[in-house]
Amino acid sequence: MLPILKLMLFPLLGGIVFLAGFRAYRYFNEKIISSRSLPALLLYTGLLIAVNISIVVVGILTLVKVYEWLS
């Protein structure tokens, strides 16, 4: 039963990470497009990169912790 849960967990968590990253991209892309100064442009670009990296790292750590818990 546990291997089946692990197989189901990967696409589920991958989908959640994808949707969170896509929503962050859409939000910050709108901010980047509407920014009128270079500092705002650089800030929103850096935040977009940092938020998406954070989402991926949290997703991977969650997957590892749940796999350890299921083992």
MOLINTA-V648574 format. One record per helix or strand of 3 or more residues. SS is the DSSP state (helix for helix, strand for strand). FROM is the first residue (numbers start at 1). TO is the last residue. If there is no record, write none. Layout:
ss: [SS & SS]
from: [FROM & FROM]
to: [TO & TO]
This chain:
ss: [helix & helix]
from: [2 & 38]
to: [34 & 70]
